Amino acid sequence: MNERDQVLKAAADLVAAFARNDREAYFGAFSADASFVFYTLEQPLLSRDAYQALWDTWRSEDGFEVLSCTSSNAFVSLQGDVAIFIHDVATELRMQGEQHFSQERETIVFKKQASGQEQQGLWLACHEHLSAMPEGLPTP
């Protein structure tokens, strides 16, 4: 499998884990030092642990549950041992008993794990940036 296909698989696995609420697999797709920028939050999350803590709070206090998540329009740019993955993402979730649907654009930066590390050769996400879809654009 070439590197572009490896990144596409890593991204598909990450999205699938999110879609099925698989906390372990989802957060396992990110490096410990990953950062997260979500337009719905006032501040960036500067580690995987920070995002996991927020996720756990959402689940326990707000009844957060992902109902579906679909990726489309994927694009990968390889930059040595870094890959930039861009896609559109349609998500349906439940919070506080209400269903919410969002159409967003997301950039995930993956880094190929160096030799000597436990996950050598794997592509792990090291940054995620989620943006609202510009208004007026058609949704799939």
Secondary structure, 3 states (H helix, E strand, C coil): CCHHHHHHHHHHHHHHHHHCCCHHHHHHCEEEEEEEEECCCCCCECCHHHHHHHHHHHHHHHCCEEEEEEEEEEEEEEECCEEEEEEEEEEEEEECCEEEEEEEEEEEEEEECCCCCCCCCCEEEEEEEEEECCCCCCCC
